[in-house]
């Protein structure tokens, strides 16, 4: 369990460089603002430049540390693209202390037999393969950090099979396995930790796609989940790896 009523210190993430995927909207955007406000240099990765610029502006308005923007379409990115990302982080910052995987691809609930091949491939690419490729390519940088954290944003369908969750649920199940496997394989490197985080239902565009008739005003905003993410990305979670929060 995550600590209840966790209150992150003002400079919790000072001097840390944190990469956040899906930073243009929803939980990724909220986490980016929170991390920057707590001292991190955040690298905003996403497909839509306009949305990333909006996150950049929100960080500036909140008084956070100046972020960087890295546009990338994870649905069409190649292994070389992920390698270039790692090389750019090394060249521009010389370090990487955390990765938060918030990028998600989901269109609608459907039966497995009704999923189009292109939709299946794109969903696995964005929700699973990209998280693996980015983490793998950035691992040498993360290993150089004295305290590095990788957090995979998951879903209940990744922890228990659910009907009609399609490729999204399958990808999230793979993400859970990926997180725990990496924690096991890096157990001899205590400066590294890998965990998954399943947020509660939040007032986001992703939620609206699955539940278009839901009264979203009754749901908490994405900001409500940021204290837990700050705990996972910051030094207070040292020693916790391979966990599903």
C-alpha positions in Angstrom: 0.0 0.0 0.0 1.1 3.6 -0.7 1.5 5.7 2.4 -1.7 7.5 3.4 -1.9 11.3 3.4 1.6 11.5 2.0 2.9 15.1 2.0 6.0 15.5 -0.3 8.7 17.8 0.8 9.0 21.1 -1.2 12.3 20.1 -2.8 11.7 16.4 -3.0 13.0 16.0 -6.6 15.7 18.7 -6.6 18.4 18.0 -9.2 16.6 15.0 -10.7 15.8 14.6 -14.4 12.5 12.7 -15.0 11.1 11.6 -18.3 7.3 11.4 -18.5 5.5 9.9 -21.4 2.0 10.9 -22.2 2.8 14.3 -20.7 0.4 16.3 -22.8 -2.8 15.3 -21.1 -4.5 13.6 -18.1 -2.3 12.0 -15.4 0.9 12.5 -17.4 0.3 16.3 -17.5 -0.7 16.5 -13.8 2.4 14.4 -12.8 4.7 16.6 -14.9 3.5 19.8 -13.2 3.8 18.2 -9.8 7.3 16.9 -10.4 8.5 20.3 -11.8 7.0 22.1 -8.8 9.0 19.7 -6.5 12.3 20.5 -8.2 12.6 18.1 -11.0 13.7 18.9 -14.6 10.9 17.1 -16.5 11.2 15.9 -20.1 7.8 16.1 -21.6 7.3 13.3 -24.1 4.1 13.0 -26.2 2.7 12.9 -29.7 1.0 16.3 -29.9 3.3 19.4 -29.6 0.4 21.7 -28.9 -0.5 19.7 -25.8 3.1 19.5 -24.6 3.4 23.2 -25.0 0.2 23.6 -22.8 1.9 21.4 -20.1 5.0 23.5 -20.4 3.0 26.7 -19.8 1.2 25.1 -16.9 4.5 24.2 -15.3 5.7 27.8 -15.7 2.5 29.2 -14.3 2.9 26.8 -11.3 6.4 28.1 -10.7 8.0 24.8 -11.5 11.5 24.2 -12.8 11.8 24.8 -16.6 11.0 21.6 -18.5 12.0 20.2 -21.9 9.8 19.0 -24.7 10.5 15.9 -26.7 7.8 15.1 -29.3 7.5 11.5 -30.3 4.6 9.4 -31.7 5.0 6.2 -29.8 2.6 4.4 -32.1 5.1 4.7 -35.0 8.4 5.0 -33.2 11.2 2.6 -34.1 13.9 1.1 -31.9 16.3 3.7 -33.4 13.9 6.5 -32.3 14.1 5.2 -28.7 17.8 5.0 -29.0 18.0 8.6 -30.2 15.8 9.7 -27.2 18.3 8.1 -24.8 21.3 9.7 -26.6 19.6 13.1 -26.5 18.9 12.8 -22.7 22.6 11.9 -22.2 23.8 14.7 -24.3 21.5 17.4 -23.0 21.3 16.4 -19.3 24.0 13.9 -18.6 21.7 11.9 -16.4 18.2 10.4 -15.9 16.7 9.7 -12.5 13.3 8.5 -13.3 10.8 7.5 -16.0 7.0 7.7 -15.6 5.1 5.8 -18.3 1.7 7.5 -18.6 1.2 7.2 -22.4 -1.8 5.2 -23.2 -3.8 4.2 -26.3 -7.4 3.2 -25.9 -10.4 3.7 -28.2 -13.3 1.8 -26.8 -14.3 -1.4 -25.1 -14.9 -4.3 -27.5 -14.8 -8.0 -27.9 -11.4 -9.5 -28.7 -12.7 -11.0 -31.9 -13.8 -7.6 -33.1 -10.5 -5.9 -32.8 -9.0 -4.8 -36.1 -5.4 -5.9 -36.7 -4.1 -2.4 -36.9 -5.8 -1.4 -33.6 -4.3 -4.5 -31.9 -0.8 -3.6 -33.1 -1.0 0.1 -32.2 -2.4 -0.7 -28.8 0.4 -3.1 -27.9 3.0 -0.7 -29.4 2.0 2.3 -27.3 0.9 0.6 -24.1 3.6 -2.1 -23.8 6.3 -2.1 -26.5 7.1 1.6 -26.1 7.5 1.3 -22.3 9.8 -1.6 -22.8 11.9 0.1 -25.5 12.3 3.4 -23.7 13.2 1.7 -20.4 15.7 -0.6 -22.1 17.4 2.1 -24.1 17.5 4.5 -21.0 18.7 1.8 -18.6 22.4 2.7 -18.9 21.6 6.3 -17.9 19.3 5.1 -15.0 22.1 2.9 -13.7 24.3 5.9 -13.3 21.8 7.6 -11.0 22.3 7.1 -7.3 18.6 6.7 -6.9 16.5 5.9 -10.0 12.8 5.0 -10.2 10.8 3.6 -13.1 7.0 3.7 -12.7 4.6 2.0 -15.1 1.0 3.3 -15.0 -1.3 0.3 -15.1 -5.0 -0.5 -14.9 -7.2 -3.0 -13.0 -7.6 -5.0 -16.2 -3.8 -5.6 -16.1 -4.1 -7.2 -12.7 -7.2 -9.2 -13.3 -8.6 -10.2 -16.7 -11.7 -8.3 -17.6 -14.1 -8.9 -20.6 -14.1 -6.3 -23.4 -10.9 -4.6 -22.3 -9.2 -6.0 -25.5 -5.7 -5.2 -26.4 -5.5 -2.5 -23.7 -6.1 -5.0 -21.0 -3.6 -7.5 -22.5 -1.0 -4.8 -22.8 -1.5 -3.7 -19.2 -1.1 -7.3 -18.0 2.2 -7.5 -19.9 3.3 -4.2 -18.3 2.7 -5.6 -14.9 4.9 -8.6 -15.7 7.5 -6.4 -17.3 7.8 -4.2 -14.2 8.2 -7.2 -11.8 10.6 -9.0 -14.1 12.8 -5.9 -14.4 12.8 -5.6 -10.6 13.9 -9.2 -10.2 16.7 -8.8 -12.8 18.1 -5.7 -11.2 17.9 -6.9 -7.6 21.7 -6.7 -7.4 21.5 -2.9 -8.2 19.6 -1.4 -5.3 19.8 2.1 -6.8 17.2 1.0 -9.3 13.6 0.3 -8.6 10.7 -0.7 -10.9 7.0 -0.5 -9.8 3.6 -0.3 -11.3 0.9 2.1 -10.2 -2.9 1.6 -10.8 -4.7 4.9 -10.3 -8.3 5.1 -9.2 -10.9 6.3 -11.8 -10.0 9.9 -12.6 -11.5 12.7 -14.5 -9.5 12.3 -17.7 -10.0 12.1 -21.4 -8.9 8.4 -21.3 -11.7 7.6 -18.8 -14.2 9.5 -20.9 -13.5 7.2 -23.9 -14.5 4.1 -22.0 -17.4 5.6 -20.0 -18.8 8.4 -22.2 -22.1 8.6 -20.2 -20.4 8.8 -16.9 -20.8 12.0 -14.8 -17.1 12.9 -14.8 -17.7 15.7 -12.3 -18.1 13.1 -9.6 -14.6 11.8 -10.2 -11.4 13.1 -8.6 -9.1 15.1 -10.9 -5.7 13.7 -12.1 -4.0 16.0 -9.6 -5.3 13.9 -6.7 -3.1 11.0 -7.7 0.2 13.0 -8.0 1.2 12.6 -4.3 1.5 8.9 -4.8 3.5 9.3 -7.9 5.8 11.8 -6.2 6.4 9.2 -3.5 7.2 6.5 -6.1 9.6 8.8 -8.1 11.3 10.3 -5.1 13.7 9.1 -2.4 11.0 8.2 0.1 10.2 5.0 -1.8 13.8 3.6 -1.7 13.8 -0.1 -1.1 10.4 -0.6 -2.8 10.8 -2.5 -6.1 8.8 -5.0 -7.9 5.6 -3.9 -6.3 2.1 -3.3 -7.8 0.7 -0.2 -6.1 
